[in-house]
Amino acid sequence: KDRDVEKFKRRREIELKHGRVAMFATMGYIAPEYYKFPGYLSTSAGLKLVDVPNGLKALSVMPTA
């Protein structure tokens, strides 16, 4: 019976950890809609951080290495 309690505590701990990671990921996706850092992403390409779109569209404007 103690093993079930240990399993339950471990699973609850893991669930909380995954929930926190999901909340940070959501904030990381929403925050750029309201705030962008000043500066350049690539000075040689003249690409400013404010010119980069949000989400997956950002991949289309990223300069290649």
Order of alpha helices (4+ residues) and beta strands (2+ residues): alpha-beta-beta
